[in-house]
């Protein structure tokens, strides 16, 4: 139980309960920025799945999506926003409390 008497599951962020969104956020928490192809390969998902889930996190204010070019090739990079980093830490804390750690 938390200090407020609620079960810690109430502290989980609904945006991070989807496995791909959770995994992307975890990968981004370990780095400053991650390029689309590297994220896709690491998470072992299709372009469309990654794009859809990253967009959902962007709308939630958790992930920043930056588009640009390397030479003439378009590229997309992901990073956590400051609010996204706080959301991630709070979500992990709730999971640890649920797990009893």
Buried (B, 14 or more C-beta within 10 A) or exposed (E): EEEEEEEBEEBBBEBBEBEBBBBBBBBBEEEEEBEBEBBBEEBEBEEEEBBEBBEBBBEBEBBBBEEEEEEEEEEBBBBBBEEBBEBBEBBBBBBEBEEEE
